């Protein structure tokens, strides 16, 4: 296994019993409680199984349907045709309802199973045209492309940047060693309010990691012929990000044998997340 592959394995398997924290005061100033370390407590704690009671189709079909939609760039009608070819007659509306109902629960379970992210975060924003008006998708990824969070907001000002950063700090419980952004001044203003300017790095080319992370979103946006509302975009992109993190094994950096092992591990994580109650 290559050194890069070994590092990915260590990152995904390293789970410890302690988690770092931050304190955000009333004035918005961030104070790290202690230096960041390995990942938090056991991922199995506090997880609830999903109940599929009341549905005509067996859980295996529902699980496979949701996996196909989140894993690949397919429409609801594409999945209807794929299932029909296998002798399973399901309406595309049923596929939509299953994804909307079970998707967020599965995504929440997948997020709990992820290890602690890297200590270098990349932040970026990209526009989305929804219902004829422009909104902005704010995204944060770590040094290995793990999507930390996504947030659909109407503006790209200091307040919007501050909302994303505070959400990240509260969610992950530690201050990153480096925050990499482009030259948008909203980032610098928000970071000054948080009193972590010494960790901020700016530069157009330094933020390619975040720029490239928008590509899966653009592919899904084209396939879905655009998002219908900011709320539906937020729900779908949050769910899609959790599935993308699970199956993004960076196959171009590892051998075929290691890739197969990572892919099998990702499928095991998925099966555990969608397991029947």
C-alpha positions in Angstrom: 0.0 0.0 0.0 1.3 3.5 -0.8 2.0 6.0 1.8 -1.0 8.1 0.7 -3.2 5.0 0.9 -1.9 4.2 4.4 -2.6 7.7 5.5 -6.2 7.4 4.3 -6.6 4.1 6.1 -5.3 5.6 9.4 -7.5 8.6 9.0 -10.6 6.6 8.4 -9.9 4.0 11.1 -8.6 6.3 13.9 -11.3 6.6 16.5 -10.5 7.8 20.0 -12.4 8.5 23.2 -11.8 12.3 23.4 -12.9 15.2 21.3 -11.6 18.7 21.1 -13.9 21.7 21.6 -14.3 25.4 21.2 -16.1 28.1 23.1 -17.9 30.8 21.2 -18.7 33.7 23.4 -21.5 36.2 23.2 -19.2 38.5 21.2 -18.5 35.8 18.7 -14.8 35.2 19.7 -13.6 31.7 19.3 -11.5 30.1 22.1 -10.1 26.6 21.5 -10.6 24.4 24.6 -7.6 22.3 23.7 -5.6 21.3 20.7 -7.2 19.1 18.1 -6.5 15.4 18.3 -7.9 12.1 17.0 -11.5 11.5 16.3 -14.2 11.4 19.0 -16.0 8.6 20.8 -17.3 5.3 19.5 -19.4 5.9 16.4 -21.8 3.1 17.3 -23.1 5.1 20.3 -26.4 6.9 20.0 -27.3 5.4 16.6 -30.9 4.3 15.9 -31.9 1.8 13.3 -34.3 2.8 10.6 -37.9 1.4 10.6 -39.4 0.4 7.2 -42.8 -0.6 8.7 -45.8 0.4 6.7 -44.2 0.1 3.3 -45.4 -2.4 0.7 -41.9 -3.1 -0.7 -39.3 -4.9 1.3 -36.4 -2.9 2.9 -33.8 -4.4 0.5 -35.5 -2.7 -2.5 -35.9 0.6 -0.7 -32.3 0.5 0.4 -31.0 -0.3 -3.1 -33.2 2.4 -4.6 -31.8 5.1 -2.3 -28.3 3.9 -2.8 -28.6 4.1 -6.6 -30.0 7.7 -6.4 -27.3 9.0 -4.0 -24.4 7.1 -5.4 -24.8 7.7 -9.1 -26.0 10.6 -11.3 -29.4 9.2 -12.0 -32.9 10.7 -12.1 -36.0 9.2 -10.4 -37.2 7.9 -13.8 -33.8 6.4 -14.6 -34.1 4.3 -11.4 -37.7 3.4 -12.2 -36.5 1.9 -15.5 -33.5 0.1 -13.9 -35.8 -1.5 -11.4 -38.4 -2.4 -14.1 -35.7 -4.2 -16.0 -35.2 -6.4 -13.0 -38.9 -7.1 -12.7 -39.6 -4.6 -9.9 -42.4 -2.2 -10.8 -42.0 1.0 -8.7 -43.2 4.4 -9.6 -40.7 7.2 -9.8 -42.9 9.1 -7.3 -42.3 6.3 -4.8 -38.6 6.6 -5.4 -38.8 10.3 -4.7 -40.7 9.8 -1.5 -38.3 7.1 -0.3 -35.3 9.4 -0.9 -37.0 12.4 0.8 -38.1 10.3 3.8 -35.1 8.0 4.4 -32.3 10.0 2.8 -31.8 12.5 5.7 -31.9 9.7 8.3 -29.3 7.6 6.4 -27.1 10.7 5.9 -27.2 11.5 9.6 -26.1 8.0 10.4 -23.3 8.1 7.9 -22.1 11.4 9.3 -21.8 9.9 12.7 -19.6 7.2 11.4 -17.1 9.5 9.7 -13.8 10.1 11.5 -12.6 13.5 12.6 -11.6 15.6 9.5 -8.2 17.0 8.7 -7.1 20.3 10.3 -6.9 22.2 7.1 -10.3 23.5 5.8 -11.1 25.0 2.4 -14.1 27.3 2.1 -15.7 28.4 -1.1 -19.0 29.6 -2.5 -20.7 29.1 -5.9 -23.9 30.5 -7.3 -27.1 28.5 -7.9 -30.0 29.7 -10.0 -33.2 28.6 -8.3 -36.6 29.7 -9.4 -35.2 32.5 -11.5 -33.1 34.1 -8.8 -29.5 33.7 -7.7 -28.5 32.1 -4.4 -25.1 30.9 -3.2 -24.0 27.5 -2.1 -21.3 27.8 0.6 -19.2 24.7 1.0 -16.4 23.6 3.3 -14.1 20.7 2.6 -10.9 19.4 4.3 -7.5 18.8 2.8 -8.6 15.4 1.4 -11.8 16.5 -0.2 -14.1 15.4 2.6 -17.2 17.6 2.5 -17.6 19.2 5.9 -20.8 21.0 5.4 -22.9 22.8 2.8 -25.1 25.8 3.3 -27.5 27.5 0.8 -27.8 31.2 1.5 -29.2 34.2 -0.3 -26.0 36.4 0.0 -22.2 36.1 -0.1 -21.5 38.8 2.5 -19.8 38.7 5.9 -22.9 37.5 7.7 -23.3 34.5 5.4 -19.6 33.6 5.8 -19.8 33.9 9.6 -22.9 31.7 9.7 -21.0 28.9 7.9 -17.9 29.2 10.0 -19.8 29.2 13.3 -21.8 26.1 12.1 -18.5 24.3 11.3 -16.9 25.2 14.6 -19.9 24.0 16.6 -20.3 20.9 14.5 -16.7 19.6 14.7 -15.7 21.1 18.0 -12.2 22.3 17.2 -10.5 25.2 15.5 -8.6 24.2 12.3 -4.9 24.8 11.9 -5.5 26.5 8.5 -8.5 28.1 6.8 -8.0 28.5 3.1 -10.2 30.7 1.1 -10.2 32.7 -2.1 -9.9 36.5 -2.2 -13.5 37.3 -1.3 -13.4 39.9 1.5 -16.3 38.4 3.3 -14.1 35.6 4.6 -11.5 37.9 6.0 -14.1 40.0 7.8 -15.8 37.0 9.3 -12.5 35.4 10.4 -11.5 38.7 12.1 -14.7 38.6 14.1 -13.8 35.1 15.2 -10.2 36.2 16.2 -8.5 33.5 14.2 -6.9 35.6 11.4 -3.5 34.0 12.1 -4.9 30.7 10.7 -6.3 32.3 7.5 -4.6 31.8 4.1 -5.9 33.5 1.0 -5.2 32.8 -2.7 -7.0 31.9 -5.8 -5.0 28.8 -6.6 -4.6 27.6 -3.1 -8.3 26.9 -2.9 -8.5 24.4 -5.8 -9.6 21.7 -3.4 -12.8 23.6 -2.7 -13.3 24.7 -6.3 -13.1 21.1 -7.5 -15.6 19.9 -4.8 -18.4 21.7 -6.7 -18.2 19.4 -9.7 -20.5 16.6 -8.3 -23.0 19.3 -7.4 -23.0 20.7 -10.9 -23.5 17.2 -12.4 -26.5 16.6 -10.2 -27.9 20.0 -10.9 -27.8 19.4 -14.6 -29.4 16.0 -14.2 -32.2 17.3 -12.0 -32.7 20.3 -14.4 -32.0 22.7 -11.5 -33.2 22.8 -7.9 -36.8 23.8 -7.2 -36.2 25.8 -4.0 -33.4 26.7 -1.6 -34.9 24.3 1.0 -35.0 21.3 -1.3 -31.5 22.2 -2.5 -30.2 22.3 1.1 -31.8 18.9 2.0 -30.6 17.1 -1.1 -27.0 18.5 -1.0 -26.6 17.7 2.7 -27.8 14.1 2.0 -25.7 13.8 -1.1 -22.6 15.1 0.7 -22.8 12.3 3.3 -23.1 9.6 0.7 -20.3 11.2 -1.4 -17.9 11.2 1.6 -18.6 7.5 2.3 -17.9 6.4 -1.3 -15.1 8.9 -2.2 -12.1 6.6 -1.8 -9.8 8.6 -4.1 -9.1 5.7 -6.4 -6.6 7.6 -8.5 -4.2 7.7 -5.6 -4.2 4.0 -4.6 -3.7 0.6 -6.2 -6.6 -1.5 -7.5 -6.3 -3.9 -4.6 -6.5 -1.1 -2.0 -9.4 0.5 -4.0 -11.4 -2.8 -3.8 -10.8 -3.0 0.0 -11.9 0.6 0.5 -14.9 0.1 -1.7 -16.0 -3.0 0.3 -15.5 -1.1 3.5 -17.7 1.8 2.2 -20.4 -0.7 1.3 -20.2 -2.2 4.8 -20.7 1.2 6.3 -23.6 1.9 4.0 -25.3 -1.4 4.9 -24.9 -0.7 8.6 -26.4 2.8 8.2 -29.5 1.5 6.4 -30.0 -1.7 8.5 -33.5 -2.6 9.6 -34.6 -1.7 13.1 
